[in-house]
Amino acid sequence: MKEVKGGVCAPLGFQATGIHCGIRKNKTKKDLSLIVSDVMCHAASTYTLNKVKGAPIVVTKQHLLNGEAKAIICNSGNANTCNPNGEDIANQVCELCADALNIKADDIIVASTGVIGQPLDITPFQTHMDKLVSSLNNNGSEAACEGIMTTDTVKKEYAVEFELSGQTCHIGAIAKGSGMIHPNMTTMLAFVTTDVAISKEMLNTVIQEVVADTFNMVSVDGDTSTNDMLSVMANGLAKNNIIIDKDADYEVFKEALMYICICLSKGIAKDGEGATKLLTCTVSHACSVQDAKTVAKSVITSSLFKAAMFGKDANWGRILCAIGYCDASYDVDKIEVHLASQAGQILVCQNGRGYPFDEDEALKVLSEDEIDVLINLHDGSHHATAWGCDLTYDYVKINGDYRT
């Protein structure tokens, strides 16, 4: 497996684009994106667990009942959530797009991201759909990525190449997410394309497995979005032997998809609103995978711990505190904690008690922009990793006037 360029256009048979259609006031910001496959795809999605859901999620769920799709359309600047006519608007967007592409509206995945509770006018879609479709091209992944961004400061775009049954295959992806990010399919959107031939059942299975260990292990601020969605379209043009069960090819495909989703997850965490540091918490030797995940997520979501990392303060007590209030099995008297970065590694807690360390050395370690929190529970053989970011002054500034 190797990284390649092209994003969602790296797999055979995909085109993409992104334009400004007028949803966002800033005319320099793209706000409407489209990804299209040359042929019908097997498709699957995972969605937010927030009970308040964006209208596009309701529509997309209906469209994917048959496990097929040919296009993804997504706007930014307006979440189309909590609107009385939200589903009508989402359906109209699909119908406009379908007419321009000469496909069925039911074969379109629709998504929105942005401000919640603001009316979404259909006019920008009506007046710009032809322009959107006519701008589709084989190098349009970057533009599509820009079109789904809100408070993101960097593009999240990756692609990999690998081999299945002697055929060269690809997975490409774009994602957005910076704030309102918390485990549960965390305002996170991810769109994945692949030319791999895989059954509908196996595609749905693999994304559930991968999301559980990637996107659901990310937290920026503890708020689970209303519009989170990860959608995958597989068009089979690589002509590998179709994956119909959990065989060796399935594991290779899963490994490649896992790699892509880890890259996107880390990118989202590092680009957290106002963030200056990517925080990676790895829990080892837990009694179960669930215990390891629970501990890792508890630490990564602790506001006090996140604030300490912003302040470069090796306040390991906040880590123990976050472990202590989570619902997991462990022996406090066995817990060991290291803090690490490119500048080195320090032991700060052993056997659930403080371990003497050099504050100047700790400052060096925590001055880097990527910090690892290594927790050894000494209680089993399972492990898990979660990703987050520090909590800064700028997070409050960004969200203090997000709507206005």
C-alpha positions in Angstrom: 0.0 0.0 0.0 1.3 3.5 -0.8 -0.1 7.0 -0.7 -1.0 8.5 -4.1 -2.4 11.9 -5.2 -5.9 12.5 -6.5 -8.1 12.2 -3.4 -11.6 11.0 -4.3 -10.6 11.0 -8.0 -7.7 8.6 -7.5 -9.9 5.5 -7.9 -10.9 4.7 -11.5 -14.1 6.2 -12.8 -14.7 9.1 -10.4 -14.9 12.8 -11.1 -15.4 15.7 -8.6 -15.7 19.4 -8.3 -16.5 22.3 -6.0 -17.8 25.8 -6.7 -19.2 28.9 -4.9 -23.0 29.0 -5.4 -24.0 31.8 -3.0 -24.9 29.9 0.2 -21.9 31.5 2.0 -21.5 35.3 1.9 -17.8 35.1 1.2 -17.6 34.7 -2.5 -14.0 33.4 -2.3 -15.2 30.3 -0.4 -16.5 27.3 -2.2 -19.8 26.0 -0.8 -21.1 23.3 -3.0 -19.3 20.0 -3.9 -20.1 17.1 -6.1 -18.6 13.6 -6.6 -19.8 11.3 -9.4 -19.0 7.8 -10.5 -19.1 6.8 -14.2 -21.0 3.7 -13.2 -23.4 2.7 -10.4 -21.7 2.0 -7.0 -22.4 -0.2 -4.0 -22.7 2.4 -1.2 -22.9 2.5 2.5 -22.9 5.2 5.2 -22.7 5.7 9.0 -24.4 8.5 10.7 -24.4 10.6 13.8 -26.0 9.2 17.0 -27.4 12.6 17.9 -31.2 12.3 18.1 -31.4 15.7 16.3 -30.4 14.9 12.8 -29.9 17.1 9.7 -32.5 16.7 7.0 -30.0 15.4 4.5 -29.3 12.4 6.7 -33.0 11.4 6.7 -33.0 11.6 2.9 -29.7 9.8 2.4 -30.9 6.9 4.6 -33.9 6.5 2.3 -31.8 6.6 -0.8 -29.4 4.0 0.5 -31.9 1.4 1.4 -30.9 -0.4 -1.7 -27.2 0.0 -1.0 -26.6 1.8 -4.3 -25.5 5.4 -5.3 -23.8 7.2 -8.2 -23.2 10.6 -6.8 -22.6 12.6 -3.6 -23.6 16.3 -3.3 -22.8 18.4 -0.3 -23.1 22.1 0.6 -21.4 24.0 3.3 -22.5 27.2 5.1 -25.9 25.8 6.2 -26.5 22.5 8.0 -30.2 22.2 6.8 -31.1 21.1 10.3 -34.2 21.9 12.4 -35.8 23.5 9.4 -39.6 22.8 8.8 -38.9 22.2 5.1 -35.5 20.7 5.4 -36.3 17.3 3.9 -38.1 19.0 1.0 -35.0 21.1 0.3 -32.7 18.1 0.5 -35.0 16.2 -1.9 -35.1 19.2 -4.3 -31.3 19.4 -4.3 -31.2 15.7 -5.3 -33.8 16.2 -8.0 -31.9 19.2 -9.5 -28.7 17.3 -9.4 -30.3 14.1 -10.9 -31.8 16.1 -13.8 -28.4 17.7 -14.6 -26.6 14.3 -14.4 -29.4 12.4 -16.1 -29.7 9.9 -13.3 -32.3 9.1 -10.6 -32.6 11.3 -7.5 -32.6 8.1 -5.4 -29.1 7.4 -6.5 -27.7 10.5 -4.9 -26.2 10.9 -1.4 -26.9 14.4 0.0 -25.2 16.1 2.8 -25.0 19.6 4.4 -22.8 21.3 7.0 -22.8 24.7 8.6 -25.1 26.7 10.9 -28.0 24.8 12.4 -31.5 26.3 12.4 -31.1 28.7 9.5 -33.4 28.4 6.5 -31.8 27.0 3.4 -32.9 28.6 0.1 -33.1 26.3 -2.9 -32.2 29.2 -5.3 -28.4 28.9 -5.2 -28.8 25.2 -6.2 -31.2 26.0 -9.0 -29.0 28.7 -10.5 -25.7 26.9 -10.2 -26.4 23.2 -10.7 -25.5 23.3 -14.4 -22.3 25.1 -13.6 -21.5 22.5 -10.9 -22.1 19.5 -13.2 -20.2 21.0 -16.1 -17.2 21.6 -13.9 -16.8 17.9 -13.0 -13.3 16.7 -13.8 -10.8 13.9 -13.0 -8.7 16.3 -10.9 -11.5 17.9 -8.9 -11.0 16.3 -5.5 -9.2 19.4 -4.0 -12.0 21.7 -5.2 -14.6 19.3 -3.7 -12.7 19.2 -0.5 -12.7 23.0 -0.3 -16.4 23.1 -0.9 -17.3 21.1 2.2 -15.1 23.0 4.6 -16.5 25.4 7.3 -14.1 26.4 10.1 -11.5 24.0 8.8 -8.1 25.6 8.2 -6.6 22.8 6.2 -7.9 20.3 3.6 -8.3 16.7 4.6 -7.7 14.7 1.4 -5.9 11.3 1.0 -5.7 8.4 -1.4 -3.9 5.1 -1.4 -3.0 2.4 -3.9 -2.8 -1.3 -3.2 -3.3 -4.7 -4.9 -6.2 -7.2 -4.7 -6.1 -10.5 -6.6 -3.5 -9.1 -8.9 -5.4 -5.9 -9.7 -4.3 -2.4 -8.8 -6.9 -0.8 -6.6 -7.5 2.6 -5.0 -9.3 4.3 -2.1 -9.7 8.1 -2.1 -11.3 10.3 0.5 -12.0 13.9 1.6 -13.3 15.0 4.9 -14.2 18.1 6.9 -14.3 18.7 10.6 -12.9 21.1 13.1 -15.5 21.8 15.8 -18.6 20.1 17.2 -16.5 16.9 17.1 -17.1 14.1 19.6 -17.2 10.3 19.4 -20.4 9.0 17.8 -19.7 9.6 14.1 -18.4 12.7 15.0 -19.7 18.4 12.2 -17.8 15.8 10.6 -18.3 14.6 7.0 -16.2 12.1 5.1 -16.7 10.9 1.6 -14.8 7.9 0.4 -14.5 6.5 -3.1 -13.0 3.2 -4.2 -12.7 1.2 -7.4 -12.7 -2.1 -5.5 -15.3 -4.7 -6.3 -17.0 -5.5 -3.0 -20.5 -6.7 -2.1 -23.0 -4.4 -0.4 -23.0 -6.5 2.7 -19.2 -6.5 3.1 -19.0 -2.8 2.3 -21.4 -2.0 5.1 -19.6 -4.4 7.5 -16.2 -2.9 6.8 -17.1 0.7 7.3 -18.9 -0.1 10.6 -15.7 -1.8 11.8 -13.3 0.9 10.6 -15.4 3.8 11.9 -15.5 2.3 15.4 -11.7 2.5 15.6 -11.2 5.8 13.8 -13.8 8.5 13.5 -15.6 7.4 16.7 -12.3 7.7 18.6 -12.0 11.5 17.8 -13.1 14.3 20.0 -12.4 18.1 19.7 -15.0 19.6 22.1 -17.4 16.9 23.4 -20.3 18.0 21.2 -21.7 15.3 18.9 -22.9 17.0 15.7 -26.3 16.7 14.1 -24.9 16.1 10.6 -22.1 13.6 10.9 -21.9 11.2 8.1 -19.3 8.9 6.4 -20.3 7.6 3.0 -18.4 5.2 0.8 -19.0 4.5 -2.9 -17.4 1.4 -4.5 -17.8 1.1 -8.3 -15.8 -2.1 -8.9 -13.9 -0.8 -11.9 -10.6 -2.2 -10.6 -12.0 -5.6 -11.6 -10.6 -7.5 -8.6 -12.3 -10.7 -7.5 -15.4 -9.3 -5.7 -15.1 -9.4 -2.0 -18.0 -11.4 -0.6 -16.7 -12.6 2.7 -14.0 -11.9 5.3 -11.2 -13.4 3.3 -7.6 -12.2 2.8 -8.7 -9.6 0.2 -11.2 -8.2 2.7 -8.4 -7.7 5.3 -6.2 -5.9 2.8 -9.1 -3.6 1.8 -9.9 -3.0 5.5 -6.3 -2.2 6.2 -6.2 0.3 3.4 -9.5 1.9 4.5 -8.3 2.0 8.1 -5.2 3.8 7.0 -7.2 6.4 5.1 -9.7 6.9 8.0 -6.9 7.2 10.6 -5.2 9.9 8.5 -8.5 11.8 8.2 -9.3 11.3 12.0 -5.9 12.7 13.0 -6.3 15.5 10.5 -9.6 16.5 12.0 -8.3 16.4 15.5 -5.2 18.4 14.7 -7.3 21.0 12.9 -9.7 21.4 15.9 -11.0 24.9 16.3 -8.3 27.0 17.7 -6.1 24.0 18.4 -2.3 24.2 18.6 -1.6 20.5 19.4 -2.7 17.1 18.2 -3.2 14.8 21.2 -3.0 11.1 20.8 -3.9 8.9 23.7 -3.0 5.2 23.5 -4.2 2.9 26.2 -2.4 -0.5 26.4 -2.8 -3.7 28.5 -6.5 -3.2 29.2 -8.9 -6.0 30.3 -11.0 -5.5 27.1 -11.0 -3.4 23.9 -14.0 -1.5 25.3 -12.2 -0.6 28.5 -9.2 0.7 26.5 -11.5 2.8 24.3 -13.4 4.1 27.2 -10.3 5.2 29.1 -8.7 6.8 25.9 -11.8 8.7 25.1 -12.3 9.9 28.6 -8.8 11.4 28.7 -9.0 12.9 25.3 -12.3 14.6 26.1 -11.3 16.1 29.4 -11.4 19.9 29.2 -9.0 20.2 32.1 -6.5 17.9 30.5 -6.9 19.7 27.1 -6.3 23.0 28.8 -3.2 21.7 30.6 -1.8 20.6 27.2 -2.4 24.1 25.8 -0.5 25.5 28.8 2.4 22.9 28.4 1.7 21.8 31.9 2.5 18.2 32.7 -0.5 18.0 35.1 -0.8 14.2 35.1 -3.3 14.3 37.9 -5.9 15.5 35.3 -5.2 12.3 33.3 -5.8 10.1 36.4 -8.9 12.1 37.2 -10.3 11.5 33.7 -9.5 7.8 34.0 -11.1 7.6 37.4 -14.6 8.9 36.4 -14.9 6.7 33.3 -16.9 3.5 33.2 -14.1 1.0 32.7 -12.5 -1.8 34.6 -8.9 -1.3 35.8 -6.8 -1.3 39.0 -5.8 2.2 39.8 -2.7 1.0 41.6 -1.3 -0.4 38.4 -1.7 2.6 36.1 1.4 4.0 34.4 1.5 7.2 32.3 4.1 8.6 30.0 4.0 11.9 28.1 5.9 11.8 24.8 6.7 13.8 21.7 9.5 14.3 19.2 11.4 16.0 22.0 11.4 12.9 24.2 9.4 10.9 26.7 8.9 11.3 30.4 7.3 9.0 33.0 4.9 11.0 35.1 2.8 8.3 36.9 3.7 4.8 38.1 1.5 2.4 40.1 -1.2 5.1 40.2 1.1 7.5 42.0 3.2 10.5 40.9 6.7 9.8 39.6 9.4 12.4 40.0 10.2 14.1 36.7 12.1 17.2 35.5 9.7 20.1 34.8 12.1 21.6 32.3 12.2 18.3 30.4 8.4 18.1 30.6 8.2 21.6 29.1 10.3 20.5 26.2 8.2 17.5 25.5 4.9 19.4 25.7 6.2 22.3 23.5 5.8 20.2 20.4 2.6 20.3 18.3 2.0 16.6 18.6 1.8 15.0 22.0 1.3 11.3 22.9 -0.3 10.2 26.1 0.7 6.6 26.8 -1.3 4.9 29.4 -0.5 1.3 30.5 -3.2 -0.3 32.7 -1.1 -3.4 33.3 -4.3 -5.4 33.5 -4.8 -7.3 30.2 -3.8 -7.6 26.5 -6.1 -5.1 24.8 -5.4 -1.6 23.5 -7.0 1.4 21.8 -6.1 4.9 20.5 -8.1 8.1 20.6 -7.3 11.5 19.0 -8.1 15.0 20.2 -6.6 18.5 20.6 -5.8 21.1 23.2 -8.3 23.6 24.4 -7.3 27.2 23.6 -8.5 30.8 23.9 -9.3 30.8 20.2 -11.8 28.0 20.5 -14.0 30.3 22.6 -13.5 33.2 20.1 -14.4 31.0 17.1 -17.6 29.7 18.7 -18.6 32.9 20.5 -19.7 34.4 17.2 -20.0 31.3 14.9 -23.5 32.1 13.8 -23.2 35.9 13.4 
